[in-house]
């Protein structure tokens, strides 16, 4: 699945010249709305009447909004007719196939392939802190590298 996701992301980036999930959603005619969700809900993707919507909890930091948008964009592209929620407490622990794929999509979209080279002597935990990225996304992105 990683190769399929990576291929889809590369196609999007080549076509639209950006990896910004908000810009990509706009190009793809996916409406992004900010909503006052309970704290445990970061966002959700909704497909209704051939329209696609991404809802993001407006109480999140700008960095977390990008992560949530990338995750929900993954649902919109990979699972376009399914409605899915992005729950703060369970997303990275959920064994659900669709959640894992959306997380992998987010990791591949927003984390640069060369990130590890910027931090040659740091662990993934340290990079996670430095970049304000969930460790789970970094582990997904760099899972197949033998150094970890």
NORWO-V803010 format. One record per run of one state. SS is the DSSP state (@ for helix, = for strand, . for the rest). FROM is the first residue (numbers start at 1). TO is the last residue. If there is no record, write none. Layout:
SS&FROM&TO, SS&FROM&TO
This chain:
.&1&1, @&2&16, .&17&20, @&21&27, .&28&30, =&31&35, .&36&40, =&41&48, .&49&50, =&51&57, .&58&61, @&62&78, .&79&83, =&84&87, .&88&96, @&97&110, .&111&114, @&115&118, .&119&123, @&124&131, .&132&134, @&135&141, .&142&148
